[in-house]
Amino acid sequence: MSAIADKIHIIERISTDEAATVNLLDKVIASLLENDRRKLTQFRGRLSAFEAQYGMKTDEFQRLFNSGTLGDAMDWFEWDAIADMAARLEDKLALVQRSIHV
């Protein structure tokens, strides 16, 4: 059992007010989602800066970079990594939004 599951199990055992516990957990989830949204905003800002600097959209850049057309400049690796992190975070947030309504 993971540390998170252990803690959830403890909460279930000691909670005497289910509604209050659910409310508290909703607040924790909302806080975690807000942190992820903030990170995504930062990633998008960096992606916009790269797009302005190099005059191409991120999807076009990744197509060229992944085909080997652009070479090995450090900016390319950073741009690609940020684009990948942003995409994973967008997928995660979309999945969570479909699962809950926070």
FITILO-899522 format. One record per atom (N, C-alpha, C): atom name; residue number from 0; x, y, z; residue in one letter. Coordinates in nm, 4 decimals, padded with zeros to 6 digits, m for minus. Atoms other than C-alpha are relative to their C-alpha. Last residue first. Example, Ala and Ser with C-alpha at 12.3 -4.5 7.8 and 13.67 -1.06 7.14 Angstrom:
! FITILO-899522
   lumvex   nuza          X          Y          Z   drenba
        N      1   m00.0820   m00.1190   m00.0060        S
       CA      1    01.3670   m00.1060    00.7140        S
        C      1   m00.0770    00.1090    00.0730        S
        N      0    00.0890   m00.1190    00.0000        A
       CA      0    01.2300   m00.4500    00.7800        A
        C      0    00.0900    00.1200    00.0000        A
END
This chain:
! FITILO-899522
   lumvex   nuza          X          Y          Z   drenba
        N    101   m00.0618   m00.0935   m00.0954        V
       CA    101   m01.3364    02.0836   m00.9061        V
        C    101    00.0249    00.1303   m00.0693        V
        N    100    00.0422   m00.1355    00.0352        H
       CA    100   m01.5755    01.8522   m01.0950        H
        C    100    00.0502    00.0949    00.1071        H
        N     99    00.0597   m00.0755   m00.1096        I
       CA     99   m01.4213    01.5077   m01.0918        I
        C     99   m00.0391    00.1379   m00.0496        I
        N     98    00.0287    00.0881   m00.1129        S
       CA     98   m01.3209    01.2341   m01.3362        S
        C     98   m00.0742    00.0711    00.1135        S
        N     97    00.1054    00.0933    00.0398        R
       CA     97   m01.3401    01.4298   m01.6633        R
        C     97   m00.0435   m00.0868    00.1174        R
        N     96    00.1235   m00.0773    00.0179        Q
       CA     96   m01.1477    01.7150   m01.5016        Q
        C     96   m00.1151   m00.0902   m00.0427        Q
        N     95    00.0547   m00.0285   m00.1320        V
       CA     95   m00.8853    01.4674   m01.3795        V
        C     95   m00.1327    00.0750   m00.0124        V
        N     94    00.0454    00.1256   m00.0581        L
       CA     94   m00.8279    01.3334   m01.7298        L
        C     94   m00.0656    00.0245    00.1354        L
        N     93    00.1212    00.0383    00.0736        A
       CA     93   m00.8080    01.6836   m01.8762        A
        C     93   m00.0591   m00.1286    00.0577        A
        N     92    00.1082   m00.0887   m00.0441        L
       CA     92   m00.5605    01.7895   m01.6064        L
        C     92   m00.1317   m00.0349   m00.0700        L
        N     91    00.0324    00.0322   m00.1390        K
       CA     91   m00.3386    01.4877   m01.6736        K
        C     91   m00.1179    00.0832    00.0486        K
        N     90    00.0688    00.1295    00.0005        D
       CA     90   m00.3478    01.5386   m02.0501        D
        C     90   m00.0460   m00.0382    00.1398        D
        N     89    00.1323   m00.0221    00.0599        E
       CA     89   m00.2601    01.9086   m02.0125        E
        C     89   m00.0817   m00.1291   m00.0011        E
        N     88    00.0794   m00.0682   m00.1020        L
       CA     88    00.0244    01.8145   m01.7747        L
        C     88   m00.1408    00.0301   m00.0518        L
        N     87    00.0339    00.0985   m00.1040        R
       CA     87    00.1619    01.5604   m02.0219        R
        C     87   m00.0892    00.0618    00.1071        R
        N     86    00.0968    00.0946    00.0573        A
       CA     86    00.1419    01.8159   m02.3048        A
        C     86   m00.0421   m00.1046    00.1031        A
        N     85    00.1286   m00.0688    00.0115        A
       CA     85    00.3119    02.0857   m02.0954        A
        C     85   m00.1067   m00.0962   m00.0527        A
        N     84    00.0545   m00.0139   m00.1351        M
       CA     84    00.5923    01.8477   m01.9973        M
        C     84   m00.1367    00.0664   m00.0025        M
        N     83    00.0416    00.1320   m00.0467        D
       CA     83    00.6453    01.7503   m02.3626        D
        C     83   m00.0610    00.0073    00.1400        D
        N     82    00.1198    00.0373    00.0765        A
       CA     82    00.6497    02.1127   m02.4781        A
        C     82   m00.0528   m00.1356    00.0455        A
        N     81    00.1110   m00.0790   m00.0545        I
       CA     81    00.8931    02.2009   m02.1987        I
        C     81   m00.1298   m00.0341   m00.0718        I
        N     80    00.0313    00.0507   m00.1339        A
       CA     80    01.1235    01.9157   m02.3016        A
        C     80   m00.1182    00.0745    00.0609        A
        N     79    00.0649    00.1301    00.0147        D
       CA     79    01.1091    02.0101   m02.6709        D
        C     79   m00.0416   m00.0562    00.1363        D
        N     78    00.1324   m00.0233    00.0578        W
       CA     78    01.1852    02.3764   m02.5979        W
        C     78   m00.0765   m00.1317   m00.0085        W
        N     77    00.0824   m00.0619   m00.1043        E
       CA     77    01.4756    02.2805   m02.3704        E
        C     77   m00.1434    00.0192   m00.0487        E
        N     76    00.0266    00.1025   m00.1010        F
       CA     76    01.6190    02.0392   m02.6278        F
        C     76   m00.0880    00.0554    00.1124        F
        N     75    00.0923    00.0979    00.0579        W
       CA     75    01.5842    02.2941   m02.9059        W
        C     75   m00.0376   m00.1055    00.1032        W
        N     74    00.1357   m00.0551   m00.0015        D
       CA     74    01.7363    02.5695   m02.6928        D
        C     74   m00.1005   m00.1004   m00.0547        D
        N     73    00.0579    00.0179   m00.1336        M
       CA     73    02.0422    02.3484   m02.6358        M
        C     73   m00.1424    00.0538    00.0075        M
        N     72   m00.0160   m00.1178   m00.0857        A
       CA     72    02.1114    02.3388   m03.0118        A
        C     72   m00.0683   m00.0242    00.1345        A
        N     71   m00.0075    00.0334   m00.1422        D
       CA     71    02.1261    01.9855   m03.1552        D
        C     71    00.0221    00.1203    00.0913        D
        N     70   m00.1294    00.0128   m00.0651        G
       CA     70    02.0236    02.0036   m03.5204        G
        C     70   m00.0145   m00.0175    00.1497        G
        N     69   m00.0478   m00.1219   m00.0665        L
       CA     69    01.7062    02.1445   m03.6704        L
        C     69    00.1378   m00.0105    00.0641        L
        N     68   m00.0269   m00.1110    00.0915        T
       CA     68    01.6130    01.8847   m03.9334        T
        C     68    00.0708    00.1171    00.0677        T
        N     67   m00.1448   m00.0222    00.0069        G
       CA     67    01.6418    01.5792   m03.7096        G
        C     67    00.0397    00.1174   m00.0858        G
        N     66   m00.0462    00.0559    00.1272        S
       CA     66    01.2828    01.4645   m03.7773        S
        C     66    00.1514    00.0181   m00.0169        S
        N     65    00.0053    00.1461   m00.0075        N
       CA     65    01.2010    01.5163   m03.4089        N
        C     65    00.0414   m00.0680   m00.1303        N
        N     64   m00.1006    00.0468   m00.0943        F
       CA     64    01.3196    01.8761   m03.4281        F
        C     64    00.0038   m00.1522    00.0034        F
        N     63   m00.1333   m00.0177    00.0586        L
       CA     63    01.1194    01.9543   m03.7419        L
        C     63    00.1097   m00.0567    00.0902        L
        N     62   m00.0048    00.0822    00.1212        R
       CA     62    00.7941    01.8065   m03.6087        R
        C     62    00.1392    00.0082   m00.0626        R
        N     61   m00.0196    00.1396   m00.0406        Q
       CA     61    00.8615    01.9542   m03.2664        Q
        C     61    00.0061   m00.0943   m00.1202        Q
        N     60   m00.1340    00.0208   m00.0535        F
       CA     60    00.9137    02.3036   m03.4122        F
        C     60    00.0226   m00.1469    00.0332        F
        N     59   m00.0900   m00.0002    00.1161        E
       CA     59    00.5942    02.2821   m03.6177        E
        C     59    00.1442   m00.0254    00.0445        E
        N     58    00.0244    00.1254    00.0719        D
       CA     58    00.3961    02.1810   m03.3079        D
        C     58    00.0890   m00.0114   m00.1236        D
        N     57   m00.0605    00.1153   m00.0665        T
       CA     57    00.5635    02.4568   m03.1054        T
        C     57   m00.0233   m00.1292   m00.0757        T
        N     56    00.0832    00.0576   m00.1052        K
       CA     56    00.4730    02.7334   m03.3478        K
        C     56    00.0663   m00.1261    00.0544        K
        N     55    00.0793    00.1170    00.0393        M
       CA     55    00.7450    02.9066   m03.5448        M
        C     55   m00.0778   m00.0494    00.1200        M
        N     54    00.0953   m00.0213    00.1086        G
       CA     54    00.9210    03.2412   m03.5457        G
        C     54   m00.0716   m00.1228   m00.0506        G
        N     53   m00.0410    00.0764    00.1182        Y
       CA     53    01.2281    03.1450   m03.3409        Y
        C     53   m00.1010    00.0035   m00.1148        Y
        N     52   m00.1436   m00.0098    00.0279        Q
       CA     52    01.2105    03.4019   m03.0621        Q
        C     52    00.0373   m00.0660   m00.1325        Q
        N     51   m00.0299   m00.1365    00.0440        A
       CA     51    00.8333    03.4399   m03.0709        A
        C     51    00.1465    00.0129   m00.0412        A
        N     50    00.0676   m00.0215    00.1277        E
       CA     50    00.7743    03.0642   m03.0588        E
        C     50    00.0298    00.1392   m00.0547        E
        N     49   m00.0747    00.0706    00.1040        F
       CA     49    01.0362    03.0227   m02.7863        F
        C     49   m00.0618    00.0250   m00.1371        F
        N     48   m00.1270   m00.0715    00.0164        A
       CA     48    00.8686    03.2927   m02.5762        A
        C     48    00.0858   m00.0664   m00.1076        A
        N     47    00.0274   m00.1219    00.0776        S
       CA     47    00.5267    03.1381   m02.6342        S
        C     47    00.1278    00.0790   m00.0248        S
        N     46    00.0221    00.0414    00.1385        L
       CA     46    00.6601    02.8009   m02.5152        L
        C     46   m00.0272    00.1204   m00.0890        L
        N     45   m00.1310    00.0339    00.0578        R
       CA     45    00.8019    02.9626   m02.2013        R
        C     45   m00.0148   m00.0420   m00.1460        R
        N     44   m00.0756   m00.1245    00.0158        G
       CA     44    00.4663    03.1251   m02.1262        G
        C     44    00.1367   m00.0237   m00.0621        G
        N     43    00.0534   m00.0670    00.1189        R
       CA     43    00.2860    02.7971   m02.1914        R
        C     43    00.0701    00.1329   m00.0252        R
        N     42   m00.0480    00.0713    00.1188        F
       CA     42    00.5137    02.6219   m01.9423        F
        C     42   m00.0472    00.0698   m00.1271        F
        N     41   m00.1425   m00.0298    00.0146        Q
       CA     41    00.4422    02.8873   m01.6794        Q
        C     41    00.0576   m00.0684   m00.1231        Q
        N     40   m00.0082   m00.1400    00.0440        T
       CA     40    00.0672    02.8573   m01.7357        T
        C     40    00.1453    00.0408   m00.0199        T
        N     39    00.0355    00.0000    00.1419        L
       CA     39    00.0979    02.4786   m01.7096        L
        C     39    00.0063    00.1412   m00.0574        L
        N     38   m00.1145    00.0537    00.0757        K
       CA     38    00.2818    02.5122   m01.3787        K
        C     38   m00.0275    00.0054   m00.1494        K
        N     37   m00.1032   m00.1036   m00.0065        R
       CA     37    00.0021    02.7348   m01.2442        R
        C     37    00.1249   m00.0434   m00.0778        R
        N     36    00.0409   m00.1049    00.0946        R
       CA     36   m00.2594    02.4849   m01.3614        R
        C     36    00.1028    00.1130   m00.0040        R
        N     35   m00.0257    00.0483    00.1356        D
       CA     35   m00.0680    02.2067   m01.1846        D
        C     35   m00.0397    00.1042   m00.1045        D
        N     34   m00.1458    00.0039    00.0185        N
       CA     34   m00.0588    02.4036   m00.8589        N
        C     34    00.0347   m00.0455   m00.1415        N
        N     33   m00.0420   m00.1390    00.0195        E
       CA     33   m00.4304    02.4782   m00.8971        E
        C     33    00.1509    00.0084   m00.0189        E
        N     32    00.0331   m00.0377    00.1372        L
       CA     32   m00.4983    02.1076   m00.9431        L
        C     32    00.0430    00.1436   m00.0294        L
        N     31   m00.0923    00.0712    00.0892        L
       CA     31   m00.3129    02.0237   m00.6224        L
        C     31   m00.0247    00.0374   m00.1460        L
        N     30   m00.1319   m00.0618   m00.0159        S
       CA     30   m00.5062    02.2919   m00.4334        S
        C     30    00.1034   m00.0649   m00.0918        S
        N     29    00.0044   m00.1303    00.0675        A
       CA     29   m00.8395    02.1701   m00.5711        A
        C     29    00.1348    00.0702    00.0077        A
        N     28   m00.0008    00.0249    00.1444        I
       CA     28   m00.7539    01.8137   m00.4675        I
        C     28    00.0021    00.1304   m00.0775        I
        N     27   m00.1343    00.0492    00.0325        V
       CA     27   m00.6677    01.9269   m00.1147        V
        C     27    00.0126   m00.0227   m00.1501        V
        N     26   m00.0904   m00.1156   m00.0071        K
       CA     26   m00.9886    02.1311   m00.0953        K
        C     26    00.1438   m00.0397   m00.0331        K
        N     25    00.0266   m00.0831    00.1180        D
       CA     25   m01.1958    01.8343   m00.2145        D
        C     25    00.0926    00.1213   m00.0040        D
        N     24   m00.0690    00.0643    00.1120        L
       CA     24   m01.0261    01.6224    00.0521        L
        C     24   m00.0230    00.0751   m00.1308        L
        N     23   m00.1443   m00.0192   m00.0182        L
       CA     23   m01.1363    01.8682    00.3209        L
        C     23    00.0778   m00.0610   m00.1166        L
        N     22   m00.0275   m00.1422    00.0257        N
       CA     22   m01.4934    01.8739    00.1896        N
        C     22    00.1498    00.0283    00.0100        N
        N     21    00.0093   m00.0157    00.1452        V
       CA     21   m01.5019    01.4918    00.1790        V
        C     21    00.0319    00.1439   m00.0385        V
        N     20   m00.1179    00.0663    00.0569        T
       CA     20   m01.3809    01.4841    00.5387        T
        C     20    00.0022    00.0137   m00.1510        T
        N     19   m00.1150   m00.0873   m00.0278        A
       CA     19   m01.6403    01.7398    00.6490        A
        C     19    00.1274   m00.0582   m00.0603        A
        N     18    00.0145   m00.1205    00.0826        A
       CA     18   m01.9176    01.5415    00.4780        A
        C     18    00.1191    00.0935    00.0197        A
        N     17   m00.0348    00.0288    00.1396        E
       CA     17   m01.7963    01.2141    00.6300        E
        C     17   m00.0060    00.1244   m00.0876        E
        N     16    00.0898   m00.0857    00.0784        D
       CA     16   m01.7988    01.3454    00.9854        D
        C     16    00.0381   m00.0133   m00.1469        D
        N     15    00.1344    00.0178   m00.0553        T
       CA     15   m01.6540    01.0929    01.2308        T
        C     15   m00.1038    00.0812   m00.0773        T
        N     14    00.0998   m00.1012    00.0334        S
       CA     14   m01.3262    01.0445    01.0521        S
        C     14   m00.1353   m00.0344    00.0616        S
        N     13    00.0181   m00.0943   m00.1104        I
       CA     13   m01.0739    00.8285    01.2339        I
        C     13   m00.1088    00.1031   m00.0253        I
        N     12    00.0179    00.0645   m00.1305        R
       CA     12   m01.0815    00.5116    01.0216        R
        C     12   m00.0305    00.1011    00.1102        R
        N     11    00.1265    00.0739   m00.0013        E
       CA     11   m01.1361    00.6807    00.6842        E
        C     11   m00.0299   m00.0589    00.1385        E
        N     10    00.1077   m00.0996   m00.0013        I
       CA     10   m00.8575    00.9282    00.7569        I
        C     10   m00.1351   m00.0692    00.0060        I
        N      9    00.0038   m00.0561   m00.1358        I
       CA      9   m00.6234    00.6401    00.8437        I
        C      9   m00.1134    00.1019    00.0118        I
        N      8    00.0572    00.1034   m00.0861        H
       CA      8   m00.7095    00.4655    00.5147        H
        C      8   m00.0115    00.0496    00.1443        H
        N      7    00.1433    00.0003    00.0288        I
       CA      7   m00.6444    00.7861    00.3221        I
        C      7   m00.0704   m00.1022    00.0898        I
        N      6    00.0569   m00.1194   m00.0638        K
       CA      6   m00.3048    00.8118    00.4941        K
        C      6   m00.1505    00.0086   m00.0219        K
        N      5   m00.0063    00.0173   m00.1460        D
       CA      5   m00.2116    00.4554    00.4020        D
        C      5   m00.0666    00.1170    00.0715        D
        N      4    00.1090    00.0917   m00.0341        A
       CA      4   m00.3309    00.5108    00.0429        A
        C      4   m00.0043   m00.0254    00.1505        A
        N      3    00.1249   m00.0755    00.0168        I
       CA      3   m00.1020    00.8117    00.0194        I
        C      3   m00.1188   m00.0879    00.0392        I
        N      2    00.0111   m00.0933   m00.1121        A
       CA      2    00.1940    00.6207    00.1644        A
        C      2   m00.1306    00.0791   m00.0079        A
        N      1   m00.0819   m00.1201    00.0081        S
       CA      1    00.1378    00.3434   m00.0877        S
        C      1   m00.0218    00.0889    00.1221        S
        N      0    00.0856   m00.1180    00.0000        M
       CA      0    00.0000    00.0000    00.0000        M
        C      0    00.0901    00.1242    00.0000        M
END
